[in-house]
């Protein structure tokens, strides 16, 4: 895992993911929703390089002009209540999903 990312963060992100607005657009298993948002569970990253840091940045800043999917992602997915720690945990989970050994 990237520096500073723990197994506990990945687990917390996995628990948090389905309860956040993320699942509404990216699907309950992060597999994407056709015509809305891409999969976050594979090694293909469309708008970023897939690094932990870029996932954190994307969650925080959103994707105003997606390259392939029509639906923009607002900062924090529209959930301004996400804490910095929750963003890091979600990013840890998504990194783990997309960087399976």
Secondary structure, 3 states (H helix, E strand, C coil): CCCCCCHHHHHHHHHHHCCCCHHHHHCCCCCCECCCECCCCCCCCCCCCCCHHHHHHHHHHCECCCCCCCCCECHHHHCCCCCHHHHHHHHHHHHHHHCCC
